[in-house]
Amino acid sequence: MDLTFLLDHLSEPAIQAMFGLIVGAIFGFSAQRASFCLRAATVEFARGQLGPRMSVWLLTFSTALFWVQAAHLSGLFQPEEARMMAVTGSWSGAVIGGLMFGAGMVLARGCSGRLLVLAATGNLRSVVSGLVFAVTAQMALHGWLAPLRGWLAGLWTTPGGRNIDLLAALALPETTGITLGLGLAALAIWLALRNAIGASTLVFASGVGFAVALGWVLTFNLAQQAFDPVTVTSATFSGPSANTLMFFLTENAVLDFDIGLVPGVFLGAFLAAILTGGFRFQGFDGESQMRRSLTGAILMGFGAMLAGGCAIGAGVTGGSIFVATAWLALLCMWIGAMITDVLVDQPGRAVAA
């Protein structure tokens, strides 16, 4: 992928921000149209269902896995260059942070990415919860909560100063990833047919996964051709939310992929909501819902920074390149969400019935 024209006419930070904006817009538009949400999928599973939300999540994950691995096999992307793979991973962070994030997204009724998409559709509850998430993430990254996060993350880390590539660690062939992606896509389509999900929903669910793959390819190719170092990354909402918040609150902030990503998701979801008549203002139903949502946002903010990513960053983006701690974090997010649903939401449903 030749980026000479862009490099000749734009600064490298501006190109990074533009790539983030493009990836975010595709992600936001597709996620809004497909109602993509890990929280909804985990709740369905916890209640013994394999419904539409599960099929949407599986199709998103499998699409990301397929296209990322296809890009790797074709030479358009090298996973070992990704930031997630190039830094020390934390097993303890993945477990503790993943459980916290899973519990938090059930309490907040949406993961961090879903909150951003809903905020763009006029959901004021998601606006407030998203801001609390971003502030907590920033505190865990550079603020008062950073020492606690560092201590918990340092309890059990990956050796050698890098994360672990699951495919390499298990001595699996390079085609394993793309094969797994195809298999999960077939399962997702079977579930979609069983739940009578429309073709448009499937297309947009695939679009979310494609956005993740596009982010990896664009930032990797820019890193290969740029003069200054460029971080190879893709869609995630823990660090970018914190960074975007500080970008608008501090002087001398610099552009990068993260700064373009969050506004891109908001704009894409907003456009989708306007075009489909899905934009309407909504608020908290009461004090108890506010307490629940804000508690969930705090758990997600700290949990995501501890786990090394949110439901998208670890669950899809990191999972698509087989980062070992990302897969563990995703598993723990599922467990934390299911336990919270069983202990908090299901008893209420039983009483109401």
Rosetta blueprint (number, residue, H / E / L):
1 M L
2 D L
3 L L
4 T H
5 F H
6 L H
7 L H
8 D H
9 H H
10 L L
11 S L
12 E H
13 P H
14 A H
15 I H
16 Q H
17 A H
18 M H
19 F H
20 G H
21 L H
22 I H
23 V H
24 G H
25 A H
26 I H
27 F H
28 G H
29 F H
30 S H
31 A H
32 Q H
33 R H
34 A H
35 S L
36 F L
37 C L
38 L H
39 R H
40 A H
41 A H
42 T H
43 V H
44 E H
45 F H
46 A H
47 R L
48 G L
49 Q L
50 L L
51 G L
52 P H
53 R H
54 M H
55 S H
56 V H
57 W H
58 L H
59 L H
60 T H
61 F H
62 S H
63 T H
64 A H
65 L H
66 F H
67 W H
68 V H
69 Q H
70 A H
71 A H
72 H H
73 L H
74 S L
75 G L
76 L L
77 F L
78 Q L
79 P H
80 E H
81 E H
82 A L
83 R H
84 M H
85 M H
86 A H
87 V L
88 T L
89 G L
90 S E
91 W H
92 S H
93 G H
94 A H
95 V H
96 I H
97 G H
98 G H
99 L H
100 M H
101 F H
102 G H
103 A H
104 G H
105 M H
106 V H
107 L H
108 A H
109 R L
110 G L
111 C L
112 S H
113 G H
114 R H
115 L H
116 L H
117 V H
118 L H
119 A H
120 A L
121 T L
122 G L
123 N E
124 L H
125 R H
126 S H
127 V H
128 V H
129 S H
130 G H
131 L H
132 V H
133 F H
134 A H
135 V H
136 T H
137 A H
138 Q H
139 M H
140 A H
141 L H
142 H H
143 G L
144 W L
145 L L
146 A H
147 P H
148 L H
149 R H
150 G H
151 W H
152 L H
153 A H
154 G L
155 L L
156 W L
157 T E
158 T L
159 P H
160 G H
161 G H
162 R L
163 N L
164 I L
165 D E
166 L H
167 L H
168 A H
169 A H
170 L L
171 A L
172 L L
173 P L
174 E L
175 T L
176 T H
177 G H
178 I H
179 T H
180 L H
181 G H
182 L H
183 G H
184 L H
185 A H
186 A H
187 L H
188 A H
189 I H
190 W H
191 L H
192 A H
193 L H
194 R H
195 N L
196 A L
197 I L
198 G L
199 A H
200 S H
201 T H
202 L H
203 V H
204 F H
205 A H
206 S H
207 G H
208 V H
209 G H
210 F H
211 A H
212 V H
213 A H
214 L H
215 G H
216 W H
217 V H
218 L H
219 T H
220 F H
221 N H
222 L H
223 A H
224 Q H
225 Q H
226 A L
227 F L
228 D L
229 P L
230 V L
231 T L
232 V L
233 T L
234 S L
235 A L
236 T L
237 F L
238 S L
239 G H
240 P H
241 S H
242 A H
243 N H
244 T H
245 L H
246 M H
247 F H
248 F H
249 L H
250 T L
251 E L
252 N L
253 A L
254 V L
255 L L
256 D L
257 F H
258 D H
259 I H
260 G H
261 L H
262 V H
263 P H
264 G H
265 V H
266 F H
267 L H
268 G H
269 A H
270 F H
271 L H
272 A H
273 A H
274 I H
275 L H
276 T H
277 G L
278 G L
279 F L
280 R L
281 F L
282 Q E
283 G L
284 F L
285 D L
286 G L
287 E H
288 S H
289 Q H
290 M H
291 R H
292 R H
293 S H
294 L H
295 T H
296 G H
297 A H
298 I H
299 L H
300 M H
301 G H
302 F H
303 G H
304 A H
305 M H
306 L H
307 A H
308 G L
309 G L
310 C L
311 A L
312 I L
313 G H
314 A H
315 G H
316 V H
317 T H
318 G H
319 G H
320 S H
321 I H
322 F L
323 V E
324 A H
325 T H
326 A H
327 W H
328 L H
329 A H
330 L H
331 L H
332 C H
333 M H
334 W H
335 I H
336 G H
337 A H
338 M H
339 I H
340 T H
341 D H
342 V H
343 L H
344 V H
345 D H
346 Q H
347 P H
348 G H
349 R H
350 A H
351 V H
352 A H
353 A L
